[in-house]
């Protein structure tokens, strides 16, 4: 059965799955109809719907998965537009293009003698606990490839640590005309933001053990963007427009590589006059970072990289500061990596996926499934 991945991506973009509220029921119904000749199971958690499609059974089972929910946007971004080899629209890259390529690959796959399940999930954009986490608890597999817009030359094998903090600053209050605003809490918080942004942007660690592992496999290890990042996402304080603020609270999202010690980061945050509260911490997931045996990761990495090389593309292993659904799989000791068609301006008004990548990703997903018999 031939399904055009471009037209399917367009159809999925038109279905509103913006999160919040994250209603994926129409998308699940659409995919149920598409896979009506296969066994399907619906999973609902806190009103969020996900779909499991059983393509085939075998001694070992591969799961191809991607998420249906998207980040918020205006209504206009639910109307897909194809221009100059790019398909624009909310979810085109993250991750409805991935869903479409997975569907097209599975529906055109000959009987390969392996077990293959497809999981199209809810809730990824807000943590995934009502999506892949719920599905995988019931649908264990031997390996998972998660559709995310890595680009067809990249396999995302490691995701960074996430540290959520509140920072409280104090200053001297007083009338604007009588008190220097530089003595106030908001000014001090602003100085800290500038200093912290530079500190984290330039923070480096020793990742030689990671680089040498992949180099030995003949796969370059690539760091996307930075090794650490500081986002001062929310700030509040002050009592009145003409009063210098006595207190200010800053909420920050901090990401960093697993080869950077959290002790160094906490030491920096505990500066003079700063009260630190740690609100949450998520450890890094991926190769050499969690409980998945290295030999299992290497098998999956080989399966994906060989499928990429069949397209005459040299694969690379990627580290990113993003966080996704792999942790819901890897906590069971099961290997899971990210791979999918690339695009640009993710979560932005000009989000797009390359049409050529959609087609290439379809062929690679199909080869991953075909090669899995050697897993």
N, C-alpha and C positions, 0 to 999 in steps of 0.2 A: 504494500500500500504506500503510494507516494504522497507525501504531504509537503507542501512548500513552506519552509521555515519562515520566510519573509512575510507571507500572507498570514500565517498563523501568529506571528509576533504582532502584526497589526491588529488582528482580532482580539488578542489578549490585552493589548494596550487600551482598547476601547472599553474593556470591562473594569469598572471602578473598584480597585482593591486598596485604595489609599489607607494608610495606617498611621494614626487613628482614623476611623474606628477599626479598620482591618477586616472588613467583611469580605471573605473570599468565597462565599457560597455560590455566586454566579459563575465565577471562574472554575470552581470544582464541578458544577453542573455541566459547563461547557466541555471540560476534559472528560467527564464521565461519558458524554455522548460520543466524543472522539474515540474513546477506547471501549465502546459498547460491546465489542466482541471478545473482550478480555475480562478476567475476574478483577473487580475493583472493590476496595473497602474504604469507607469514609471514616475519618477520625475527627471527633468534635471535642474541643476542650475550651471551657469558658466561652462558648459560642463561636469559637474560631474553627473553621473547617479545613481539613487537609485530605488529600486523596492518595491512596496507595493503589497502584496498578501492577498486577502480577502478569508479566509478559511470558515467562517460562520458568520451569523448575529444573534444578540440576543439583549435582553433588555439592557445589559451591555456588553461592549467590552474590551477585553484584547489585548494588543499589545506585541508580542515577537519581539525583535529587536536585531540586531548586525551589525557590520560594515564590509565592504568588503575590504577596503583599508588597506595596511600594511605600515610599515616603509621601507626605502630602504635596499637593500642587494645585494650581488653578485648573479649572475645567478645560481650558484650551489645550492642556498637555495630554488630555485623554483622546486627542485626535491625531493619530500618527501621520507623519509626513516624511516621504522619501525624497531626498535631494542629494545629488552628487555622490552617490554611493553610500549615503548615511540614512539610517532610519531614525527619526526623531520621535520622542514621546515619552511620557512617564513610564518607567519600567522597561524601556527598549533595551537598555543594557543591564539594569539591575532590577529584576533578573528575568523578565519575560522573554527576552531573546534566548536566554539559556534554556528556559522551559520549552520554547518552540524547537530549538535544535535537538534537545533530548527526545521530544515527541517524534520528530521527523526521523531521527536515527533509529528509535525503537520500532517504529512502524515499518521501516524498510529493511529491518534486520532479518536475514535468513535464520533458520533454526541452527543455533550455534552449540547446542548441547549444554549450555550453562543455565543457572538460575539467574533471572533478571527481574528486578523490581524497580518501579519508578515511584518516587515520592514527591508530590507537589504540595508544598506546605504553607501554612499560615505563620504569621507572627514573627518572622525573622527580624524585621526592622525594629522590633521592640524586645528582642531577647530570645525568641524561639521556643520558650518553654511550653507554649500551647501549639507548637508546630512540629518540627522534626524531633524534638525531644520526646514528645508524646508518641509520635509514629514509630520511632526507632525502638522504644521500649517494648513494643509489641511485634516489631518486624525486623528482628535481628538479621544481619547479613554478614558476609565475610569481609567486605570492603565497600566503601562508599566514595563516589565522586560527586562533589557538590558543585552545581552550576553557579558560578559567579564570574563577572567580567574581567578575568585575568588577562585575556588576549590569548590567541591560539599558540603562541610561542612560550607560554609561561604556566607553571604549575605552582600554585600557592601552597607551600609546605609548612610554613611557620607563621603564626599570628602572635602579636605582641601582648604584653601585660597591660592591664587597665587598672588605674588607680583613681578613685573618685574621692575628692577632698573638699572640705570647707576651710577657708582661711579667714580669720577674724582680725581686723586691724582696729587700733584705737588711736585717737588723736585729741587735740585740744579744740574745744568748741568756742564759739564766739560769733559776733556780728561780722558780716563781710567787710564792713568799713573799718573794723578794729582788729580783727584777727587774720593773720597771714594764712591763706588757704593751704599753704604748703605744710602747715602744722596739723591739718585735718586728716581724718582717717581715709577719706576717699582719695586724696592726693597720694598718700602713702601706699594705698592699694594700687594706684595707677603706676607708681614707680616700680612696685614689685612686679606687676604684669609685664612691663617692658623688660626688666631684668630677667624674669623667669622665661620669657619667650626666647630670648637669646641663649640663656643657659641650656635649655632643653634642645633647641635647634642644633647646638654645637656639641651636645653630649655624645660621646663615643665610648665604645667598649671593645673588648677583644673577642672577635667571633672567628678566630682562626680554626677552632675545632669544627665549626660548621662549614666554613669555606673549604677546608681540606677534605672533609667527607664528600662533598659534592664534586669537588675537583677530581677526586679519585674515581668518581663515577662517570667523569667526562661531561658533567652538567654544570655550567656556570651558576654560582650563587649570587643573586641580585637582591639588593636592598631597595625597595621602592620608597621613595621620598626620604625619610629620615630614620635614625635609630631611636629617636624619642621626640615627643611633641607635647606641648602644654596649651590647653585651650581654656581661657578664662570665660566660661560659658554664661555665667550669671553673676551680677553684682547688685547689691542693694545696701542702702544706708542713708543717713541724713534724716533731719527732722523738719527742715523748712528751707525754702529757697535762699533766704538771706542769712542762714546760719551755717557756719563751717561745721562739717559733719564730725561728731565725736566718735562714731563707730561705723564700721563698714564690714560687710561679709561678702566674700568672693567664693563662688563655687567653681571648681575646675575639673576638667577631664584630662587626665594625664596618661599617655601611652608610651611604652618603652620596650626595647628588645629584651629577650630573656638573658642576654649576656651582660646586661647592665644591672648592677645590684640595687635593690630597693632601698638599702641602707643609705646609699649616697643620695638618693632622691629625697628621702625623709630628712636627712641632715640639712639639705639645702632649704627645704620648706620650713624648717623650724628656725626661722631667722629671728632677730631681735624684734620684739614687739608684735610678733605674729602668733596667734593661737591656732593650732592645727587640729582638725578633726578628720580622721579617716572614715569615710562613709561606705567604702566598698573596695574590694580588690579582686581582680580576676587574673589568675595565672596564665602564662603563655601556653598555647597549644600547638602541637606539631612535632616534627621530627626532633629527637633529642630533648624534648621539653616535657613529655608526659609519660603515662604508663604504657603506651603502645609499644610492643617489642620492635626493635629496629628492623629485624628481618622481615616483619610484616610490612612495615613502611616501605622498605626497599623493593619488595615484590610489587606493591601498588605503584610506586614511582616508576619502576621499569615498565609496567603495563601501560601507563599513560604516556611515558616518554617515547616508547616504541611506536605508539599510535601517532604521535605528533611527527616523529621522524619519517613515517610513511608518507607524509605530506611534503617531504623535503624541507622541513622546518627544524632548526636546531633548538631543542627545548632548554629552558633555564628554570632553576628552582628559585622561588620568590619568597622573600620575607616582607610582610606588610604590617602596618600598625592597626589595620582593621580587625574587627571581631565579627565572627559569623557562627554558623551552625555546626562547625566541625566538632566543637567541644561536646555536643550532645551525643556524638558517636564515639569519639575517642575516649570518653570516660569509661567505656566498656572494654577498652583494650583493642578496639577495632580501628584499622587505618582509614583515614578520611582526608582527602585533599580537595582543593578547589581548582576548577578548570572551566573556562567558558569563553564565548566570543567577546572580543574587546570593543570598547567604545570610548565615550568621553563625557565630561561634565556630569558625572554621577551625582544624583540628588539635586542637580541644578536645573535651571529653566531650559537649557539647551542639551539635555541628556540625549545621547544617541548611541546606536550600535552600528558598526560597519556591516553592511550587507554581505560583503565578501567573507567576513568573519563568521557570520551566521551559517553560511554554507560550508565553510571549512570546518567549523566546530561540529556540525552534523556528521561529517565524514569521520572526524576523530572520535566522537562519542561512539559511533558504530564500530570502529576498529578497537576501541577500548573493550567493548563487550565481546567482540570476536576473539581478542587476545586473552580474555580473562580465563579461558579454559586452561591456560598454562599457569595460572596464579597458584 
